[in-house]
Amino acid sequence: MNVFYNAQGVGDVLFVQLTTETPAQVVCERKNDVAILKDEKTGEIAGFNLFDVSTYFAVSAVGQVELTEELGEQLKDALKKNEANIELNLDFSPKFVVGYVTEKEKHPNADKLNICQVDVGDETLQIVCGAPNVEAGQKVVVAKVGAVMPSGMIIKDAELRGVASSGMICSAKELGLKDAPEEKGILVLDEQKEAGEAFEI
């Protein structure tokens, strides 16, 4: 779940995205101050907009809003007041974490891609990576599925040339870090970092 707010740009509206996939066709159902956005084909709720959000709670962020337990409870309360029956899947785990590349093998259908197995603490993710400097044994930064990159891109489960990929191994430039090098390549971290540890950007 991702939450966005920009009072100056679009007004006092909170945008809540419940899925990483954007439906081809969306239908909108209004429940007072809540506009529920559904996939026209499946009926699945893709997200909702909460209008006049400042009458429910204060939001100071511009752009992505950090999902906290407090915000989760405020959203549930606002939905209840508007009789909007939406179940929130609240995941407070960090979306940018330290990963340890345990294996790397060449992609069978693409010369410049590698298939990496990356330990992120509580699980091992398979990530297809095109960086020329990725190697087994490295500590790296992983953007997990659902992460919102500084560019605004949302990380999704993908299939690259027929191979499943869950997440992205990031470069300093992709993370928007100061003094990021121009040359292509992932950010390699020092060995003191632990797999699964949150990475602040």
Buried (B, 14 or more C-beta within 10 A) or exposed (E): BBBBBBBEEEEEBBBBBBBBEEBEEEEEEEBEBBBBBBBEEEEEBBBBBBBEBEEBBEBEEEEBBEBEEEBBEBBBEBBEBBEBEBEBEBEEEBBBBBBBBBBBEEBEEBEEBBBBBBBBBEEBBBBBBBBEEBEBEBBBBBBBBBBBBEEEEBBBEBEBEEBEBBBBBBBBBBBEBEEEEEEEEBBBBEEEBEBBBEBEB
